[in-house]
Amino acid sequence: MKFTFALVASVLALSVSAAPLESETLVARAVATNLVPAFGVKAGVNPTGTGDCEGINKVKIPCSCPPNRAAFIKSLSANVAAGHAVKNPSIKVSFPKDASKASKIARIQTAIITLQNLNGPGQGCPAASTTFSAQLKALTG
């Protein structure tokens, strides 16, 4: 009995010590920040007094949008590592690293998906809180 307990305890200890920490996994799989499109908009611009602020073309957006860039990149990296939007798993994402037009389009689309699903399915910031849609349009013409 003592031998069985010792064996189980040893196996558990080894398996725990061999498992990478979540933060280590995310760092290893983090997207290259130079490939993440710029927001092009600052949060909290021209508040209306009703909880809204001004986005692209004076569209009302939540004053908290766009989010903190570091938090956004962390969420984007988690989505890319998972291959889908973590907070909305039915949406697949990709973040190719090359400079092709198709890859740039995929990166912007993944950025928009991440932005719009930051806090759950469809619960994030609208695309109008960034210039992502304009960047996408410039590529797709």
Backbone as a printed PyTorch tensor [residue, N CA C, xyz], in Angstrom:
tensor([[[  0.8260,  -1.1930,   0.0000],
         [  0.0000,   0.0000,   0.0000],
         [  0.8690,   1.2550,   0.0000]],

        [[  1.8910,   1.2790,   0.8700],
         [  2.7750,   2.4330,   0.9230],
         [  3.5020,   2.6020,  -0.4060]],

        [[  3.8870,   1.4650,  -1.0180],
         [  4.5890,   1.5120,  -2.2930],
         [  3.6860,   2.1010,  -3.3740]],

        [[  2.4310,   1.7060,  -3.4160],
         [  1.4800,   2.2130,  -4.4150],
         [  1.2870,   3.7120,  -4.2440]],

        [[  1.1170,   4.1430,  -3.0040],
         [  0.9560,   5.5750,  -2.7400],
         [  2.1880,   6.3510,  -3.1910]],

        [[  3.3630,   5.8490,  -2.8850],
         [  4.6090,   6.5170,  -3.2560],
         [  4.7440,   6.5720,  -4.7790]],

        [[  4.3630,   5.5030,  -5.4560],
         [  4.4520,   5.4590,  -6.9100],
         [  3.4980,   6.4730,  -7.5450]],

        [[  2.2700,   6.5200,  -7.0610],
         [  1.2830,   7.4640,  -7.5840],
         [  1.7330,   8.8960,  -7.3130]],

        [[  2.2210,   9.1690,  -6.1360],
         [  2.6820,  10.5150,  -5.7890],
         [  3.8560,  10.9280,  -6.6840]],

        [[  4.7630,  10.0180,  -6.9530],
         [  5.9080,  10.3190,  -7.8180],
         [  5.4660,  10.6190,  -9.2420]],

        [[  4.5440,   9.8150,  -9.7700],
         [  4.0520,  10.0260, -11.1340],
         [  3.3480,  11.3750, -11.2340]],

        [[  2.5340,  11.7050, -10.2500],
         [  1.8430,  12.9910, -10.2620],
         [  2.8210,  14.1560, -10.1940]],

        [[  3.8120,  14.0430,  -9.3590],
         [  4.8000,  15.1070,  -9.2260],
         [  5.5620,  15.3130, -10.5300]],

        [[  5.9260,  14.2350, -11.1940],
         [  6.6320,  14.3410, -12.4630],
         [  5.7510,  14.9380, -13.5480]],

        [[  4.4920,  14.5370, -13.5870],
         [  3.6120,  15.0520, -14.6380],
         [  3.3320,  16.5410, -14.4460]],

        [[  3.2170,  16.9890, -13.2190],
         [  2.9830,  18.4010, -12.9520],
         [  4.2240,  19.2200, -13.2840]],

        [[  5.3910,  18.7300, -12.9100],
         [  6.6100,  19.4880, -13.1640],
         [  6.9640,  19.5180, -14.6480]],

        [[  6.4820,  18.5520, -15.4290],
         [  6.7720,  18.5170, -16.8540],
         [  5.8030,  19.3650, -17.6640]],

        [[  4.6710,  19.7290, -17.0980],
         [  3.6680,  20.5120, -17.8220],
         [  4.1070,  21.9690, -17.9040]],

        [[  4.0400,  22.5600, -19.1160],
         [  4.4130,  23.9690, -19.2190],
         [  3.3640,  24.8530, -18.5700]],

        [[  3.8120,  25.9590, -18.0350],
         [  2.8860,  26.9140, -17.4650],
         [  2.1190,  27.5910, -18.5800]],

        [[  0.8800,  27.9970, -18.3130],
         [  0.0600,  28.6440, -19.3340],
         [  0.7610,  29.8660, -19.9070]],

        [[  1.3780,  30.6670, -19.0610],
         [  2.0370,  31.8720, -19.5450],
         [  3.2230,  31.5290, -20.4400]],

        [[  3.9420,  30.4420, -20.1290],
         [  5.0480,  30.0140, -20.9760],
         [  4.5340,  29.5880, -22.3390]],

        [[  3.4090,  28.8810, -22.3700],
         [  2.8200,  28.4390, -23.6260],
         [  2.4090,  29.6380, -24.4580]],

        [[  1.7730,  30.6340, -23.8400],
         [  1.3390,  31.8160, -24.5780],
         [  2.5210,  32.6220, -25.0900]],

        [[  3.5780,  32.7140, -24.3020],
         [  4.7460,  33.4670, -24.7390],
         [  5.3800,  32.7690, -25.9440]],

        [[  5.4690,  31.4550, -25.9050],
         [  6.0700,  30.7240, -27.0050],
         [  5.2390,  30.8580, -28.2720]],

        [[  3.9360,  31.0260, -28.1290],
         [  3.0500,  31.1060, -29.2770],
         [  2.5560,  32.5190, -29.5520]],

        [[  3.0830,  33.4970, -28.8660],
         [  2.6170,  34.8730, -29.0300],
         [  2.8560,  35.3470, -30.4590]],

        [[  1.9250,  36.1150, -30.9650],
         [  2.0700,  36.6680, -32.3090],
         [  3.1400,  37.7500, -32.2940]],

        [[  3.7660,  37.9490, -33.4190],
         [  4.7610,  39.0040, -33.5450],
         [  4.0320,  40.3450, -33.5350]],

        [[  4.3330,  41.1810, -32.5660],
         [  3.5930,  42.4340, -32.4030],
         [  3.7150,  43.3580, -33.6090]],

        [[  4.7990,  43.2510, -34.3540],
         [  4.9490,  44.0980, -35.5430],
         [  3.9820,  43.6900, -36.6610]],

        [[  3.3670,  42.5140, -36.5600],
         [  2.4010,  42.0610, -37.5580],
         [  0.9520,  42.3730, -37.1620]],

        [[  0.7660,  42.8380, -35.9260],
         [ -0.5780,  43.1590, -35.4450],
         [ -0.9430,  44.5480, -35.9660]],

        [[ -2.0850,  44.6470, -36.6850],
         [ -2.4510,  45.9680, -37.2150],
         [ -2.6840,  46.9880, -36.0970]],

        [[ -2.3370,  48.2260, -36.3970],
         [ -2.5410,  49.3170, -35.4350],
         [ -4.0270,  49.6290, -35.3220]],

        [[ -4.4730,  50.0120, -34.1260],
         [ -5.8780,  50.3670, -33.9230],
         [ -6.2620,  51.6030, -34.7360]],

        [[ -5.4100,  52.6160, -34.7480],
         [ -5.7080,  53.8480, -35.4660],
         [ -6.7000,  54.7530, -34.7620]],

        [[ -7.1550,  54.3530, -33.5890],
         [ -8.1330,  55.1100, -32.8060],
         [ -7.7270,  54.9850, -31.3430]],

        [[ -7.9630,  56.0330, -30.5700],
         [ -7.7160,  55.9930, -29.1310],
         [ -9.0350,  55.8200, -28.3960]],

        [[ -8.9950,  55.1100, -27.2930],
         [-10.1870,  54.9430, -26.4570],
         [-10.5070,  56.2550, -25.7490]],

        [[-11.7900,  56.4800, -25.4900],
         [-12.2170,  57.6170, -24.6820],
         [-12.2710,  58.9520, -25.3840]],

        [[-12.3050,  58.9710, -26.7220],
         [-12.3060,  60.2260, -27.4630],
         [-13.7240,  60.7960, -27.5750]],

        [[-13.8810,  62.0600, -27.2670],
         [-15.1480,  62.7890, -27.3660],
         [-16.3350,  62.0500, -26.7150]],

        [[-16.2840,  61.8370, -25.4110],
         [-17.4070,  61.1740, -24.7380],
         [-18.6990,  61.9770, -24.8850]],

        [[-19.8020,  61.2460, -25.0430],
         [-21.1020,  61.9030, -25.2490],
         [-21.8380,  62.1550, -23.9380]],

        [[-21.3400,  61.5780, -22.8660],
         [-22.0240,  61.7030, -21.5840],
         [-23.0190,  60.5700, -21.3470]],

        [[-23.1740,  59.7150, -22.3330],
         [-24.1080,  58.5790, -22.2070],
         [-23.3590,  57.2480, -22.2290]],

        [[-22.0440,  57.3020, -22.0530],
         [-21.2420,  56.0830, -22.0560],
         [-20.6400,  55.7670, -23.4100]],

        [[-20.9630,  56.5750, -24.4020],
         [-20.4140,  56.3730, -25.7360],
         [-19.3160,  57.3860, -26.0000]],

        [[-18.4390,  57.0090, -26.9200],
         [-17.4130,  57.9190, -27.3990],
         [-17.4360,  57.8940, -28.9190]],

        [[-16.5490,  58.6470, -29.5200],
         [-16.5320,  58.7700, -30.9670],
         [-15.5210,  57.8290, -31.5930]],

        [[-15.9970,  57.0420, -32.5540],
         [-15.1200,  56.1510, -33.3010],
         [-14.8980,  56.6910, -34.7010]],

        [[-14.5830,  55.8170, -35.6270],
         [-14.3520,  56.1860, -37.0220],
         [-15.6140,  56.8100, -37.6090]],

        [[-15.4670,  57.8910, -38.3450],
         [-16.5880,  58.6000, -38.9890],
         [-17.6720,  59.0000, -37.9880]],

        [[-17.2310,  59.3400, -36.7780],
         [-18.1270,  59.8040, -35.7090],
         [-19.1600,  58.7590, -35.2760]],

        [[-18.9030,  57.4780, -35.5740],
         [-19.7660,  56.3950, -35.1170],
         [-19.5830,  56.2590, -33.6140]],

        [[-20.6860,  56.1220, -32.8790],
         [-20.5990,  55.9520, -31.4300],
         [-20.0680,  54.5580, -31.1070]],

        [[-19.0970,  54.5390, -30.1950],
         [-18.5000,  53.2870, -29.7290],
         [-18.3850,  53.3450, -28.2140]],

        [[-18.2590,  52.1930, -27.5470],
         [-18.0230,  52.2180, -26.1020],
         [-16.7190,  52.9730, -25.8030]],

        [[-16.7120,  53.7660, -24.7790],
         [-15.5280,  54.5610, -24.4400],
         [-14.3230,  53.6950, -24.0600]],

        [[-14.5620,  52.4350, -23.7230],
         [-13.4670,  51.5210, -23.3770],
         [-12.8200,  50.9030, -24.6090]],

        [[-13.3170,  51.2440, -25.7850],
         [-12.8120,  50.6630, -27.0280],
         [-11.9770,  51.6790, -27.7880]],

        [[-10.9310,  51.2640, -28.4600],
         [-10.3990,  49.9130, -28.4610],
         [ -9.7370,  49.5910, -27.1150]],

        [[ -9.5150,  48.3060, -26.8640],
         [ -8.9430,  47.9140, -25.5720],
         [ -7.4670,  48.2730, -25.4700]],

        [[ -6.9180,  48.0630, -24.3100],
         [ -5.4820,  48.1960, -24.0840],
         [ -4.7580,  47.2910, -25.0850]],

        [[ -3.7680,  47.8060, -25.7700],
         [ -3.0920,  47.0350, -26.8340],
         [ -2.4330,  45.7670, -26.3050]],

        [[ -1.7950,  45.8350, -25.1590],
         [ -1.1380,  44.6440, -24.6050],
         [ -2.1660,  43.5540, -24.2970]],

        [[ -3.3010,  43.9290, -23.7280],
         [ -4.3590,  42.9530, -23.4370],
         [ -4.9330,  42.3810, -24.7330]],

        [[ -5.0720,  43.2320, -25.7380],
         [ -5.5660,  42.7810, -27.0380],
         [ -4.6060,  41.7690, -27.6570]],

        [[ -3.3220,  42.0680, -27.6210],
         [ -2.3260,  41.1580, -28.2000],
         [ -2.2950,  39.8390, -27.4420]],

        [[ -2.4830,  39.8860, -26.1420],
         [ -2.5320,  38.6520, -25.3480],
         [ -3.7330,  37.8080, -25.7900]],

        [[ -4.8810,  38.4310, -25.9740],
         [ -6.0800,  37.7280, -26.4270],
         [ -5.8980,  37.2110, -27.8530]],

        [[ -5.3260,  38.0230, -28.7080],
         [ -5.0540,  37.6230, -30.0870],
         [ -4.1180,  36.4180, -30.1130]],

        [[ -3.0720,  36.4540, -29.3160],
         [ -2.1170,  35.3440, -29.2490],
         [ -2.7900,  34.0630, -28.7840]],

        [[ -3.6770,  34.1710, -27.7950],
         [ -4.4010,  32.9940, -27.3110],
         [ -5.2930,  32.4250, -28.4110]],

        [[ -5.9570,  33.2900, -29.1600],
         [ -6.8070,  32.8410, -30.2610],
         [ -5.9870,  32.1400, -31.3400]],

        [[ -4.8700,  32.7370, -31.7000],
         [ -4.0110,  32.1590, -32.7360],
         [ -3.4710,  30.8050, -32.2770]],

        [[ -3.0350,  30.7220, -31.0310],
         [ -2.5270,  29.4530, -30.4960],
         [ -3.6050,  28.3760, -30.5140]],

        [[ -4.8600,  28.7630, -30.2480],
         [ -5.9650,  27.8010, -30.2310],
         [ -6.4670,  27.4710, -31.6360]],

        [[ -6.2250,  28.3750, -32.5990],
         [ -6.7210,  28.1760, -33.9540],
         [ -8.1650,  28.6070, -34.1330]],

        [[ -8.7160,  29.1970, -33.0810],
         [-10.0910,  29.7070, -33.1120],
         [-10.2360,  30.7820, -32.0520]],

        [[-11.3330,  31.5410, -32.1510],
         [-11.5890,  32.5560, -31.1260],
         [-11.8820,  31.8360, -29.8120]],

        [[-11.0490,  32.0130, -28.8310],
         [-11.1910,  31.3250, -27.5410],
         [-12.5570,  31.6050, -26.9190]],

        [[-13.0260,  32.8400, -27.0210],
         [-14.3140,  33.2140, -26.4230],
         [-15.4950,  32.9420, -27.3700]],

        [[-15.2190,  32.4360, -28.5680],
         [-16.2590,  32.0890, -29.5400],
         [-15.6890,  30.9900, -30.4360]],

        [[-15.5810,  29.7700, -29.8920],
         [-14.8430,  28.6800, -30.5360],
         [-15.3090,  28.2700, -31.9380]],

        [[-16.4890,  28.6620, -32.3430],
         [-16.9550,  28.2690, -33.6740],
         [-16.2690,  29.0740, -34.7800]],

        [[-15.5430,  30.1280, -34.4250],
         [-14.8920,  30.9780, -35.4270],
         [-13.4010,  30.6290, -35.5020]],

        [[-12.9820,  30.1070, -36.6310],
         [-11.5750,  29.7580, -36.8570],
         [-10.7710,  31.0150, -37.1760]],

        [[ -9.5190,  31.0210, -36.7710],
         [ -8.6300,  32.1540, -37.0480],
         [ -7.2830,  31.6490, -37.5490]],

        [[ -6.5960,  32.5260, -38.2620],
         [ -5.2200,  32.2400, -38.6660],
         [ -4.4450,  33.5520, -38.6380]],

        [[ -3.1630,  33.4430, -38.5000],
         [ -2.3110,  34.6330, -38.4200],
         [ -0.9880,  34.3300, -39.1130]],

        [[ -1.0370,  34.2160, -40.4630],
         [  0.1970,  33.9040, -41.1930],
         [  1.2280,  35.0070, -41.0470]],

        [[  2.4850,  34.6300, -41.1480],
         [  3.5690,  35.5710, -40.8720],
         [  4.1870,  36.2110, -42.1120]],

        [[  3.8630,  35.7170, -43.2990],
         [  4.5130,  36.2620, -44.4910],
         [  3.8980,  37.6010, -44.8970]],

        [[  4.4780,  38.2450, -45.8810],
         [  4.0680,  39.5960, -46.2780],
         [  3.0910,  39.6160, -47.4560]],

        [[  2.5370,  38.4660, -47.8060],
         [  1.6140,  38.4320, -48.9400],
         [  0.3160,  39.1730, -48.6260]],

        [[ -0.3760,  39.5830, -49.6580],
         [ -1.6490,  40.2810, -49.4970],
         [ -2.6550,  39.3920, -48.7620]],

        [[ -2.7130,  38.1220, -49.1370],
         [ -3.6420,  37.1850, -48.4900],
         [ -3.3530,  37.0520, -46.9930]],

        [[ -2.0940,  37.0470, -46.6240],
         [ -1.7180,  36.9350, -45.2130],
         [ -2.0730,  38.1970, -44.4440]],

        [[ -1.8710,  39.3620, -45.0650],
         [ -2.2470,  40.6190, -44.4230],
         [ -3.7640,  40.6600, -44.1870]],

        [[ -4.5250,  40.1980, -45.1700],
         [ -5.9890,  40.1460, -45.0330],
         [ -6.3740,  39.2140, -43.8980]],

        [[ -5.7600,  38.0250, -43.8360],
         [ -6.0590,  37.0600, -42.7700],
         [ -5.7370,  37.6300, -41.3970]],

        [[ -4.6270,  38.3570, -41.2770],
         [ -4.2520,  38.9440, -39.9830],
         [ -5.2570,  40.0050, -39.5440]],

        [[ -5.7090,  40.8430, -40.4680],
         [ -6.6950,  41.8670, -40.1100],
         [ -8.0250,  41.2150, -39.7480]],

        [[ -8.4260,  40.1930, -40.4860],
         [ -9.6750,  39.4930, -40.1620],
         [ -9.5940,  38.8540, -38.7760]],

        [[ -8.4690,  38.2670, -38.4550],
         [ -8.2830,  37.6680, -37.1290],
         [ -8.2800,  38.7450, -36.0480]],

        [[ -7.7070,  39.8970, -36.3450],
         [ -7.7260,  41.0060, -35.3850],
         [ -9.1610,  41.4770, -35.1360]],

        [[ -9.9670,  41.5630, -36.1930],
         [-11.3690,  41.9800, -36.0390],
         [-12.1470,  40.9440, -35.2210]],

        [[-11.9410,  39.6780, -35.5200],
         [-12.6220,  38.6070, -34.7750],
         [-12.2510,  38.6790, -33.3030]],

        [[-10.9710,  38.8640, -33.0180],
         [-10.5110,  38.9740, -31.6270],
         [-11.1520,  40.1790, -30.9460]],

        [[-11.1430,  41.3060, -31.6240],
         [-11.7160,  42.5430, -31.0830],
         [-13.1920,  42.3670, -30.7280]],

        [[-13.9580,  41.7440, -31.6190],
         [-15.4030,  41.6320, -31.4460],
         [-15.8170,  40.5350, -30.4670]],

        [[-14.8780,  39.6710, -30.0770],
         [-15.1920,  38.5700, -29.1700],
         [-14.2980,  38.5700, -27.9310]],

        [[-13.8670,  39.7370, -27.4960],
         [-12.9500,  39.8540, -26.3550],
         [-13.5120,  39.2720, -25.0670]],

        [[-14.8090,  39.4670, -24.8360],
         [-15.3980,  39.0830, -23.5480],
         [-16.4290,  37.9740, -23.6750]],

        [[-16.5630,  37.3920, -24.8430],
         [-17.5480,  36.3410, -25.0960],
         [-18.0430,  36.4790, -26.5260]],

        [[-18.8970,  35.5640, -26.9640],
         [-19.3930,  35.6190, -28.3320],
         [-20.0900,  36.9480, -28.6410]],

        [[-19.5050,  37.7130, -29.5300],
         [-20.0760,  39.0000, -29.9160],
         [-20.0070,  40.0620, -28.8460]],

        [[-19.2250,  39.8310, -27.8050],
         [-19.1140,  40.7720, -26.6940],
         [-17.6900,  41.3270, -26.6290]],

        [[-17.5000,  42.3820, -27.3570],
         [-16.1890,  43.0150, -27.3830],
         [-16.3460,  44.4220, -27.8860]],

        [[-15.4490,  44.8250, -28.7400],
         [-15.4910,  46.1640, -29.3210],
         [-15.8760,  46.0660, -30.7920]],

        [[-16.6490,  47.0250, -31.2830],
         [-17.0090,  47.0100, -32.7000],
         [-15.8040,  47.3560, -33.5740]],

        [[-15.8530,  46.9260, -34.8180],
         [-14.7770,  47.2310, -35.7540],
         [-14.6040,  48.7380, -35.9100]],

        [[-15.6960,  49.5050, -35.7300],
         [-15.6310,  50.9750, -35.8470],
         [-14.7730,  51.6110, -34.7570]],

        [[-14.3400,  50.8300, -33.7850],
         [-13.4690,  51.3740, -32.7450],
         [-12.0020,  51.3070, -33.1670]],

        [[-11.7630,  50.8670, -34.4040],
         [-10.4090,  50.7990, -34.9690],
         [-10.4720,  51.1940, -36.4510]],

        [[ -9.3310,  51.2050, -37.0680],
         [ -9.2840,  51.4050, -38.5210],
         [ -9.1300,  50.0680, -39.2490]],

        [[ -9.3890,  48.9600, -38.5560],
         [ -9.2280,  47.6350, -39.1660],
         [-10.0470,  47.4850, -40.4420]],

        [[-11.3000,  47.9280, -40.4410],
         [-12.1500,  47.7930, -41.6370],
         [-11.5770,  48.5870, -42.8020]],

        [[-11.0840,  49.7860, -42.5560],
         [-10.4790,  50.6030, -43.6060],
         [ -9.1960,  49.9480, -44.1260]],

        [[ -8.4260,  49.3690, -43.2220],
         [ -7.2050,  48.6700, -43.6360],
         [ -7.5470,  47.4780, -44.5170]],

        [[ -8.5920,  46.7460, -44.1290],
         [ -9.0480,  45.5990, -44.9060],
         [ -9.5400,  46.0340, -46.2740]],

        [[-10.3200,  47.1020, -46.3070],
         [-10.8490,  47.6170, -47.5760],
         [ -9.7170,  48.0590, -48.5020]],

        [[ -8.6850,  48.6620, -47.9480],
         [ -7.5420,  49.0980, -48.7470],
         [ -6.8510,  47.9020, -49.4100]],

        [[ -6.8800,  46.7550, -48.7430],
         [ -6.2330,  45.5610, -49.3000],
         [ -7.1270,  44.8370, -50.3100]],

        [[ -8.4280,  44.8690, -50.0660],
         [ -9.3510,  44.1190, -50.9160],
         [ -9.9430,  44.9680, -52.0210]],

        [[ -9.7920,  46.2970, -51.8910],
         [-10.2070,  47.2600, -52.8860],
         [-11.6500,  47.2650, -53.1480]]])
